[in-house]
Amino acid sequence: MRNNLMAIALFAIFCTACAGGDYQPYSRLAGGLDPTTDAVESDCSYFYFMWGRTAELEGNPEEAREAYEKALVCDQHAVHIMHRLAVLLINMGHKDVAAGWIKTIIAENPDDLASYAFLANLYASMDEYDKAEEIYRNILKKNPKDYDNMLLLGALYARQQKYDKARATLEKLVGLNPESFVAHHYLAKIYMETDKVEKARQSFGKALELNWSPFLAFEAAFFLEKRGLQEEALTLYRQIIAEDETNERVRTMAVSLLLRMDRVDEAIVELEELLPVATDSAKIELNLSRLLLDRKRYDEAIAHLENILAGDPDFPNARILMAVAYHDKGEVAAALDQLKKVEPRSDEYENATIFLVRVLGDEGEHDAAIELLRERISAEKTRRRSFYPALAALLHDRQKTGEAATVFQEALALYPDDKELLLEYALFQDETGDVDGALAGMAKVLDLSPDEPYALNYMGYTWAERGENLDKALEYVRRALEIKPDDGFIRDSLGWVLFKMGRYEEALKELRKALELEGEDPAINEHAGDVYYRLGRVNKAVAAWNRALELQKDKGKREALARKIEAAAK
């Protein structure tokens, strides 16, 4: 076209002459055409139409629009040019102007249902749903068996969450045309949204019968699985896998489902079949080894972990699982060897060290565990915050309480604002009888984190035990319970604070709730007994104390409970 500029120019001059001497070279026709003008210049119209098509194809939409509108000046009834212009305007984002041209097309041919549908679709894309609905309904009045527009109307209702109307429209459609795959698929989605499980299941089944595809089968399987129809979901997953053995996503879904169904051996088979074609074989072998360990198939798990480590000797998760396998198999030395190979730069180094300490402890190698932790906290490269409480616990167990306290103090010198460390030190102080120190530590925790529930609970409960600051204790424990409403021990604290305040009925109500959550705890049972006793319900009190006595392991506390029971019997 660009090589024929002279010819175009001459043709343009000719067409301009055809239109009259006062013709304006370009005028926007967004408002439509003048219905009183009937002049038609076919050559002129064709010239500008071809100019517009060429500009459109070459990616010049504004030039194309100008050319099409000039073509329509030459022939104001050229419906095909109006249609082309409308499409161009839609692509340019001028949907409202395009709608005006489509209305003009309809005015030219009121029986053109395709243009009505085009306009309805355009209104729907503009979120002018009421206009779109009205047009679709009018189309269906003229042609009740227009399945495409019936489907579009149903989809439009669904988009607006008018599910009853959408369902009625699509049910009518499948009644008229039972072979409409898309209608069955849409119905399945609508039934899903409205929680009509059986109908959704039937619609998915019919859609799959009409046009089976992995995507649709996966969608149906996922729905069925979520609604507890596990066996049917598994059947669909396996059909997809049969068609594409390399589909890792579906195999993973199948494995997860099998594990929830407690069919571990089948899950192992699925992973073994996926392994040869997996894009990340190490990940598959790691998951496979976990399942094999669960089934106590240690040698098979170790074989897979060795495969991983052959490719990546620094894979820490494989090292730790290898240690678990050897430990559970009874080969402790091999387990320790694997754990010692986890490098400090690894994200799993901390976990590996704690596991190593536990294994040494299980073997009675307490001094070795203490020495290991002392060595690792001695250098910044190997030091981790969690090693300090672990070391302090070992020293405390060995009756080296002073050394344990020193370890905590060294840790807090390095990590003065570590909330977890402050919590653990406070609990250590409480256990060693330094309750004032523990309260001070918990107060520091709350300075750093005012809504830390365990610090709030400790302080509230401890004040209640001492019979002091009871109003503040009640406030703290209630705040803790707002954060952890299902924590039976915090609920017990609330009951105990209320007991200390003399609000026995309220206390009993909270302690009953605590027992529903932690019925095997001896302290909560004892507290319930104390409240029953204050309420004069001695038999209930003795029953609760006897239950506490059954559960209590501490010798001194057992003796105190026995004295309570004996005194109540007199």
DATARA-V75513 format. One record per residue. N is the residue number from 1. RES is the residue in one letter. PSI is psi in radians with two decimals (* if undefined). BURIAL is 1 if it has 16 or more other ideal C-beta (glycine too) atoms within 10 Angstrom, else 0. D_FIRST is the distance of its C-alpha to the first C-alpha in Angstrom with 1 decimal. Layout:
BEGIN
((N:RES:PSI:BURIAL:D_FIRST) (N:RES:PSI:BURIAL:D_FIRST))
END
This chain:
BEGIN
((1:M:-0.73:0:0.0) (2:R:-0.36:0:3.8) (3:N:-0.07:0:5.4) (4:N:0.71:0:5.5) (5:L:-0.65:0:7.1) (6:M:-0.77:0:10.2) (7:A:-0.73:0:9.5) (8:I:-0.75:0:8.3) (9:A:-0.76:0:11.4) (10:L:-0.74:0:13.6) (11:F:-0.66:1:12.8) (12:A:-0.69:1:13.6) (13:I:-0.76:0:16.7) (14:F:-0.81:0:17.7) (15:C:-0.61:1:17.5) (16:T:-0.70:0:19.3) (17:A:-0.66:0:21.9) (18:C:-0.64:0:22.3) (19:A:-0.18:0:23.2) (20:G:2.69:0:25.8) (21:G:-0.42:0:26.4) (22:D:0.36:0:27.3) (23:Y:2.30:0:24.1) (24:Q:2.32:0:23.4) (25:P:-0.42:0:19.7) (26:Y:2.23:0:20.2) (27:S:2.28:0:23.3) (28:R:2.33:0:24.1) (29:L:0.58:1:25.4) (30:A:-0.49:0:27.3) (31:G:-0.04:0:30.4) (32:G:-2.91:0:29.0) (33:L:2.84:1:28.7) (34:D:1.91:0:31.2) (35:P:-0.23:0:33.0) (36:T:-0.16:0:34.3) (37:T:2.08:0:31.0) (38:D:0.05:0:30.1) (39:A:2.40:0:27.5) (40:V:2.11:0:24.6) (41:E:1.60:1:21.5) (42:S:-0.80:0:19.8) (43:D:-0.78:0:16.9) (44:C:-0.81:1:16.3) (45:S:-0.76:1:16.8) (46:Y:-0.73:1:14.4) (47:F:-0.89:1:11.6) (48:Y:-0.56:1:12.4) (49:F:-0.81:1:13.1) (50:M:-0.64:0:9.7) (51:W:-0.80:1:8.3) (52:G:-0.76:1:11.3) (53:R:-0.73:1:11.1) (54:T:-0.79:0:7.8) (55:A:-0.69:1:9.6) (56:E:-0.81:1:12.7) (57:L:-0.51:0:11.8) (58:E:0.06:0:10.7) (59:G:0.52:0:14.1) (60:N:1.34:0:13.7) (61:P:-0.67:1:16.2) (62:E:-0.72:0:17.2) (63:E:-0.71:0:13.9) (64:A:-0.74:1:13.6) (65:R:-0.78:1:17.2) (66:E:-0.73:1:16.7) (67:A:-0.76:1:14.0) (68:Y:-0.73:1:16.3) (69:E:-0.60:1:19.3) (70:K:-0.65:1:17.8) (71:A:-0.64:1:17.2) (72:L:-0.34:1:20.8) (73:V:-0.65:1:22.0) (74:C:-0.60:1:20.8) (75:D:1.69:1:22.4) (76:Q:0.00:1:25.0) (77:H:0.28:1:26.1) (78:A:1.57:1:23.0) (79:V:-0.66:1:24.6) (80:H:-0.55:0:21.8) (81:I:-0.69:1:19.6) (82:M:-0.74:1:22.7) (83:H:-0.77:1:23.1) (84:R:-0.71:1:19.7) (85:L:-0.71:1:20.2) (86:A:-0.78:1:23.7) (87:V:-0.76:0:22.7) (88:L:-0.79:1:20.2) (89:L:-0.67:1:23.1) (90:I:-0.80:1:25.5) (91:N:-0.47:0:23.4) (92:M:-0.09:0:23.3) (93:G:0.15:0:27.0) (94:H:1.12:1:27.3) (95:K:-0.63:1:29.4) (96:D:-0.66:0:31.5) (97:V:-0.70:1:28.6) (98:A:-0.72:1:27.2) (99:A:-0.67:1:30.8) (100:G:-0.70:1:30.7) (101:W:-0.64:1:27.6) (102:I:-0.66:1:29.4) (103:K:-0.64:0:32.4) (104:T:-0.70:1:30.5) (105:I:-0.76:1:29.3) (106:I:-0.65:1:33.0) (107:A:-0.59:0:34.1) (108:E:-0.58:1:31.9) (109:N:1.50:0:33.5) (110:P:-0.29:0:36.8) (111:D:0.15:0:37.4) (112:D:1.52:0:34.2) (113:L:-0.50:1:36.1) (114:A:-0.67:0:33.0) (115:S:-0.64:1:31.7) (116:Y:-0.79:1:35.2) (117:A:-0.72:1:35.2) (118:F:-0.79:1:31.8) (119:L:-0.71:1:33.3) (120:A:-0.77:1:36.5) (121:N:-0.68:1:34.7) (122:L:-0.78:1:32.8) (123:Y:-0.70:1:36.2) (124:A:-0.72:1:37.8) (125:S:-0.38:0:35.2) (126:M:0.10:0:36.0) (127:D:0.38:0:39.7) (128:E:1.26:0:40.4) (129:Y:-0.67:0:42.6) (130:D:-0.75:0:44.6) (131:K:-0.75:0:41.6) (132:A:-0.79:1:40.3) (133:E:-0.80:1:43.7) (134:E:-0.75:0:44.2) (135:I:-0.79:1:41.0) (136:Y:-0.75:1:41.8) (137:R:-0.69:0:45.3) (138:N:-0.68:0:44.2) (139:I:-0.78:1:41.9) (140:L:-0.42:1:44.9) (141:K:-0.69:0:47.1) (142:K:-0.57:0:44.9) (143:N:1.51:0:44.5) (144:P:-0.26:0:47.3) (145:K:0.46:0:46.0) (146:D:1.52:1:42.5) (147:Y:-0.63:1:43.2) (148:D:-0.80:0:39.9) (149:N:-0.48:1:40.4) (150:M:-0.71:1:44.1) (151:L:-0.75:1:43.2) (152:L:-0.65:1:40.8) (153:L:-0.76:1:43.6) (154:G:-0.73:1:46.1) (155:A:-0.64:1:43.8) (156:L:-0.75:1:43.4) (157:Y:-0.77:1:47.1) (158:A:-0.68:1:47.6) (159:R:-0.56:0:45.2) (160:Q:0.09:0:47.4) (161:Q:0.47:0:50.5) (162:K:1.24:1:51.7) (163:Y:-0.59:1:53.0) (164:D:-0.78:0:55.3) (165:K:-0.71:0:52.6) (166:A:-0.78:1:50.2) (167:R:-0.78:1:52.9) (168:A:-0.72:0:53.9) (169:T:-0.80:1:50.3) (170:L:-0.58:1:49.7) (171:E:-0.67:1:53.2) (172:K:-0.70:0:52.5) (173:L:-0.82:1:49.2) (174:V:-0.40:1:51.0) (175:G:-0.67:0:53.7) (176:L:-0.60:0:51.2) (177:N:1.44:0:49.2) (178:P:-0.23:0:51.3) (179:E:0.19:0:48.7) (180:S:1.72:1:46.3) (181:F:-0.81:1:46.1) (182:V:-0.68:1:44.1) (183:A:-0.75:1:46.7) (184:H:-0.70:1:49.5) (185:H:-0.81:1:47.9) (186:Y:-0.74:1:47.3) (187:L:-0.71:1:50.9) (188:A:-0.75:1:52.2) (189:K:-0.72:1:50.6) (190:I:-0.73:1:52.0) (191:Y:-0.65:1:55.4) (192:M:-0.84:1:55.2) (193:E:-0.57:0:54.5) (194:T:0.18:0:57.5) (195:D:0.65:0:59.7) (196:K:1.46:1:60.3) (197:V:-0.85:1:60.8) (198:E:-0.73:0:61.9) (199:K:-0.69:1:59.1) (200:A:-0.76:1:56.5) (201:R:-0.78:1:58.0) (202:Q:-0.72:0:57.9) (203:S:-0.69:1:54.2) (204:F:-0.75:1:53.2) (205:G:-0.75:0:55.2) (206:K:-0.72:1:53.5) (207:A:-0.73:1:50.0) (208:L:-0.61:1:50.8) (209:E:-0.66:0:52.3) (210:L:-0.63:1:49.0) (211:N:1.40:0:46.6) (212:W:2.35:0:48.4) (213:S:2.64:0:46.4) (214:P:-0.68:0:47.6) (215:F:-0.84:0:46.0) (216:L:-0.70:1:47.7) (217:A:-0.70:1:50.9) (218:F:-0.75:1:51.0) (219:E:-0.78:1:50.5) (220:A:-0.74:1:53.3) (221:A:-0.75:1:55.5) (222:F:-0.74:0:55.1) (223:F:-0.84:1:56.0) (224:L:-0.72:1:59.0) (225:E:-0.77:1:60.2) (226:K:-0.43:0:60.2) (227:R:0.20:1:62.1) (228:G:0.10:0:64.8) (229:L:1.21:1:63.8) (230:Q:-0.73:1:64.0) (231:E:-0.72:0:64.7) (232:E:-0.68:1:61.8) (233:A:-0.77:1:59.4) (234:L:-0.68:1:60.7) (235:T:-0.76:0:60.1) (236:L:-0.74:1:56.4) (237:Y:-0.74:1:56.1) (238:R:-0.53:0:57.7) (239:Q:-0.71:1:55.3) (240:I:-0.76:1:52.3) (241:I:-0.66:1:54.1) (242:A:-0.58:0:54.8) (243:E:-0.57:0:51.1) (244:D:1.67:0:50.2) (245:E:-0.28:0:53.1) (246:T:0.07:0:51.1) (247:N:1.60:1:50.5) (248:E:-0.67:0:52.4) (249:R:-0.80:0:51.8) (250:V:-0.67:1:53.3) (251:R:-0.69:1:56.1) (252:T:-0.73:1:56.9) (253:M:-0.72:1:57.1) (254:A:-0.73:1:59.3) (255:V:-0.80:1:61.6) (256:S:-0.73:0:61.9) (257:L:-0.76:1:62.8) (258:L:-0.66:1:65.3) (259:L:-0.70:0:66.9) (260:R:-0.48:0:67.3) (261:M:0.07:0:68.8) (262:D:0.66:0:71.2) (263:R:1.20:1:70.0) (264:V:-0.72:0:69.9) (265:D:-0.66:0:70.4) (266:E:-0.63:1:67.4) (267:A:-0.68:1:65.3) (268:I:-0.75:1:66.4) (269:V:-0.75:0:65.3) (270:E:-0.78:1:61.8) (271:L:-0.66:1:61.5) (272:E:-0.63:1:62.9) (273:E:-0.49:0:60.3) (274:L:-0.53:1:57.5) (275:L:-0.81:0:58.7) (276:P:-0.40:0:57.4) (277:V:0.13:0:53.8) (278:A:2.49:1:53.9) (279:T:-0.47:0:51.4) (280:D:1.47:0:54.3) (281:S:-0.56:1:57.4) (282:A:-0.73:1:59.6) (283:K:-0.76:0:59.0) (284:I:-0.77:1:59.8) (285:E:-0.60:1:62.9) (286:L:-0.82:1:64.1) (287:N:-0.67:1:63.8) (288:L:-0.73:1:65.4) (289:S:-0.61:1:68.3) (290:R:-0.76:1:69.0) (291:L:-0.70:1:69.3) (292:L:-0.66:1:71.5) (293:L:-0.69:1:73.7) (294:D:-0.58:0:74.0) (295:R:0.13:0:75.4) (296:K:0.49:0:77.7) (297:R:1.23:1:76.0) (298:Y:-0.79:1:76.4) (299:D:-0.68:0:76.0) (300:E:-0.72:1:72.7) (301:A:-0.78:1:71.4) (302:I:-0.68:1:72.6) (303:A:-0.76:0:70.8) (304:H:-0.69:1:67.5) (305:L:-0.60:1:68.2) (306:E:-0.62:0:69.1) (307:N:-0.76:0:65.7) (308:I:-0.82:1:64.0) (309:L:-0.44:1:66.2) (310:A:-0.61:0:65.6) (311:G:-0.51:0:62.0) (312:D:1.57:0:62.6) (313:P:-0.29:0:66.2) (314:D:0.27:0:65.6) (315:F:1.76:1:64.5) (316:P:-0.67:1:67.0) (317:N:-0.64:1:66.7) (318:A:-0.70:1:67.5) (319:R:-0.80:1:70.5) (320:I:-0.75:1:71.8) (321:L:-0.63:1:71.4) (322:M:-0.73:1:73.1) (323:A:-0.73:1:76.0) (324:V:-0.78:1:76.2) (325:A:-0.85:1:76.4) (326:Y:-0.71:1:79.1) (327:H:-0.84:1:81.0) (328:D:-0.44:0:81.1) (329:K:-0.23:1:82.0) (330:G:0.07:0:85.0) (331:E:1.36:0:83.8) (332:V:-0.72:1:84.2) (333:A:-0.74:0:84.1) (334:A:-0.64:1:80.8) (335:A:-0.81:1:79.4) (336:L:-0.70:1:80.6) (337:D:-0.75:0:79.1) (338:Q:-0.73:1:75.6) (339:L:-0.61:1:75.9) (340:K:-0.31:0:76.9) (341:K:-0.12:1:73.8) (342:V:2.10:1:71.5) (343:E:2.62:0:70.4) (344:P:-0.45:0:70.7) (345:R:-0.21:0:66.9) (346:S:2.56:1:66.3) (347:D:-0.39:0:65.6) (348:E:0.10:1:68.3) (349:Y:-0.76:1:70.9) (350:E:-0.83:1:72.7) (351:N:-0.70:1:72.9) (352:A:-0.69:1:74.0) (353:T:-0.78:1:76.8) (354:I:-0.70:1:78.1) (355:F:-0.72:1:78.1) (356:L:-0.76:1:80.0) (357:V:-0.70:1:82.5) (358:R:-0.73:0:83.0) (359:V:-0.75:1:83.6) (360:L:-0.71:1:86.1) (361:G:-0.73:1:87.8) (362:D:-0.51:0:87.9) (363:E:0.08:0:89.7) (364:G:0.18:0:92.2) (365:E:1.04:1:90.8) (366:H:-0.73:0:90.8) (367:D:-0.67:0:91.8) (368:A:-0.68:0:89.0) (369:A:-0.73:1:86.5) (370:I:-0.77:1:87.9) (371:E:-0.72:0:87.7) (372:L:-0.83:1:84.1) (373:L:-0.69:1:83.0) (374:R:-0.71:0:85.0) (375:E:-0.74:0:83.3) (376:R:-0.48:1:79.8) (377:I:-0.10:1:80.3) (378:S:-0.34:0:81.7) (379:A:2.48:0:78.3) (380:E:-0.62:0:75.2) (381:K:-0.65:0:73.0) (382:T:-0.04:0:74.9) (383:R:2.42:0:76.0) (384:R:2.58:1:74.7) (385:R:-0.70:0:76.0) (386:S:-0.27:0:77.0) (387:F:-0.49:1:79.4) (388:Y:-0.89:1:81.8) (389:P:-0.61:1:82.7) (390:A:-0.77:1:82.9) (391:L:-0.74:1:85.4) (392:A:-0.69:1:87.3) (393:A:-0.73:1:87.7) (394:L:-0.77:1:89.1) (395:L:-0.69:1:91.5) (396:H:-0.72:1:92.6) (397:D:-0.48:0:93.3) (398:R:0.28:0:95.4) (399:Q:0.47:0:97.5) (400:K:1.10:0:96.0) (401:T:-0.68:1:95.0) (402:G:-0.75:0:95.4) (403:E:-0.65:0:93.0) (404:A:-0.76:1:90.6) (405:A:-0.68:1:90.7) (406:T:-0.69:0:90.1) (407:V:-0.77:1:87.0) (408:F:-0.73:1:85.6) (409:Q:-0.68:0:86.4) (410:E:-0.72:0:84.7) (411:A:-0.76:1:81.6) (412:L:-0.42:1:81.6) (413:A:-0.59:0:82.0) (414:L:-0.63:0:78.7) (415:Y:1.20:0:77.0) (416:P:-0.41:0:78.7) (417:D:0.43:0:76.1) (418:D:1.92:1:75.5) (419:K:-0.78:1:76.1) (420:E:-0.69:0:76.8) (421:L:-0.74:1:79.2) (422:L:-0.71:1:81.1) (423:L:-0.84:1:81.3) (424:E:-0.65:1:82.7) (425:Y:-0.71:1:85.2) (426:A:-0.73:1:86.4) (427:L:-0.64:1:87.0) (428:F:-0.78:1:88.8) (429:Q:-0.71:1:91.0) (430:D:-0.77:1:91.7) (431:E:-0.54:0:92.7) (432:T:0.15:0:95.0) (433:G:-0.01:0:96.7) (434:D:1.30:0:95.1) (435:V:-0.66:0:93.9) (436:D:-0.74:0:93.8) (437:G:-0.69:1:91.5) (438:A:-0.75:1:89.3) (439:L:-0.71:1:89.0) (440:A:-0.70:0:88.1) (441:G:-0.74:1:85.5) (442:M:-0.60:1:84.0) (443:A:-0.64:0:83.9) (444:K:-0.68:1:81.8) (445:V:-0.79:1:79.4) (446:L:-0.46:1:79.1) (447:D:-0.68:0:78.5) (448:L:-0.65:0:75.5) (449:S:1.57:0:74.4) (450:P:-0.33:0:76.1) (451:D:0.44:0:75.0) (452:E:1.93:1:76.2) (453:P:-0.61:1:77.9) (454:Y:-0.56:1:80.4) (455:A:-0.76:1:81.7) (456:L:-0.77:1:82.1) (457:N:-0.76:1:83.9) (458:Y:-0.85:1:86.1) (459:M:-0.74:1:87.2) (460:G:-0.80:1:87.8) (461:Y:-0.74:1:89.8) (462:T:-0.73:1:91.8) (463:W:-0.70:1:92.8) (464:A:-0.76:1:93.8) (465:E:-0.66:0:96.0) (466:R:-0.21:0:97.6) (467:G:0.54:0:98.0) (468:E:2.77:0:96.3) (469:N:0.74:0:93.2) (470:L:-0.65:1:92.9) (471:D:-0.75:0:90.7) (472:K:-0.66:0:88.3) (473:A:-0.77:1:88.6) (474:L:-0.73:1:87.6) (475:E:-0.79:0:84.5) (476:Y:-0.79:1:83.4) (477:V:-0.67:1:83.9) (478:R:-0.66:0:82.1) (479:R:-0.74:1:79.1) (480:A:-0.69:1:79.1) (481:L:-0.54:1:79.2) (482:E:-0.61:0:76.2) (483:I:-0.65:0:74.3) (484:K:1.26:0:75.9) (485:P:-0.32:0:76.9) (486:D:0.30:0:77.6) (487:D:1.96:1:79.8) (488:G:-0.52:1:83.3) (489:F:-0.63:1:84.9) (490:I:-0.65:1:83.5) (491:R:-0.67:1:84.6) (492:D:-0.72:1:88.1) (493:S:-0.73:1:88.1) (494:L:-0.78:1:87.5) (495:G:-0.66:1:90.3) (496:W:-0.66:1:92.6) (497:V:-0.80:1:91.9) (498:L:-0.65:1:92.6) (499:F:-0.81:1:95.8) (500:K:-0.42:1:96.9) (501:M:-0.03:1:96.3) (502:G:0.23:0:98.6) (503:R:1.28:1:95.8) (504:Y:-0.72:1:96.9) (505:E:-0.75:0:95.2) (506:E:-0.71:1:91.9) (507:A:-0.77:1:92.5) (508:L:-0.71:1:93.4) (509:K:-0.77:0:90.2) (510:E:-0.66:1:88.1) (511:L:-0.59:1:90.1) (512:R:-0.71:0:89.7) (513:K:-0.69:1:85.9) (514:A:-0.68:1:86.3) (515:L:-0.53:1:88.3) (516:E:-0.53:0:85.6) (517:L:-0.65:0:83.3) (518:E:1.11:1:85.8) (519:G:-0.26:0:88.7) (520:E:0.15:0:90.0) (521:D:2.19:1:90.5) (522:P:-0.64:1:94.2) (523:A:-0.72:1:93.9) (524:I:-0.71:1:92.1) (525:N:-0.69:1:94.7) (526:E:-0.75:1:97.4) (527:H:-0.74:1:95.9) (528:A:-0.72:1:95.8) (529:G:-0.73:1:99.4) (530:D:-0.72:1:100.4) (531:V:-0.79:1:98.7) (532:Y:-0.72:1:100.4) (533:Y:-0.75:1:103.7) (534:R:-0.50:0:103.3) (535:L:0.01:0:102.6) (536:G:0.20:0:105.8) (537:R:1.33:0:104.1) (538:V:-0.72:0:106.2) (539:N:-0.73:0:105.5) (540:K:-0.67:1:101.7) (541:A:-0.83:1:102.3) (542:V:-0.69:1:104.3) (543:A:-0.74:1:101.7) (544:A:-0.72:1:98.9) (545:W:-0.69:1:101.1) (546:N:-0.69:0:102.0) (547:R:-0.69:1:98.3) (548:A:-0.69:1:97.7) (549:L:-0.67:1:100.7) (550:E:-0.61:0:99.2) (551:L:-0.39:1:95.9) (552:Q:2.32:1:97.4) (553:K:-0.43:0:97.7) (554:D:2.21:0:99.2) (555:K:-0.81:0:103.0) (556:G:-0.70:0:103.8) (557:K:-0.57:0:101.6) (558:R:-0.73:1:103.1) (559:E:-0.70:0:106.5) (560:A:-0.70:0:105.6) (561:L:-0.73:1:104.1) (562:A:-0.68:0:107.3) (563:R:-0.67:0:109.4) (564:K:-0.82:1:107.3) (565:I:-0.73:1:107.8) (566:E:-0.75:0:111.5) (567:A:-0.65:0:112.0) (568:A:-0.46:0:110.3) (569:A:-0.30:0:112.5) (570:K:*:0:115.7))
END
